[in-house]
Amino acid sequence: MTFLERYHNVGDDFLSQVVTGDETWVAYVTPESKQQSMEWRHSDSPKQNKRRGKLSKGIVLLHDNARPHVANRTKDLITSFKWETLDHPPYSPDLAPSDYHLFLHLKKHLGGQRLQDDDEVKTVVMQWLTSQAADFYEEGIQKLVQRYDKCLNIGGNYVEK
């Protein structure tokens, strides 16, 4: 069953089971964008909400087709966890919440900062990730529905060109 079929059959309960992940490069110096320099940012962060019962509902894993993800050892491990894997079209960052949502906001946050070393990069990124409220992450997953739908309606092309 496809992503959209599952969503239309089960609804938001299906989306609450989706787990995704990816990686991105973070440079010691991230140039500040013109748009970001016009935005006012404050140090107050929304309270983080914990997602209870996530594992008891089952996991539906959405990840790209990178070699480590499709290696037999990885597949065996995912199977041993009794996780389900969603098919992900190759070369489709427009259908990966990490790419179109998470990293976009992370890079905006890092814009204009000068970080000294790997430890500072890790600290700043982890602080930002943990400061985001649960609904921030849910928003990225929720956008999958409209993105998959739009992708199908434009013949499988990129949602954003």
Secondary structure, DSSP 4 states (H G I P E B T S, - for coil): --HHHHHHHHTHHHHTTEEE-------SB-PPPHHHHHS---S--PPPPP-TTTGGG--EEE----HHHHSHHHHHHHHHTT-EE----TT-GGG-HIIIIIHHHHHHHHTT-B--SHHHHHHHHHHHHHHS-HHHHHHHHHHHHHHHHHHHHTTT--S--
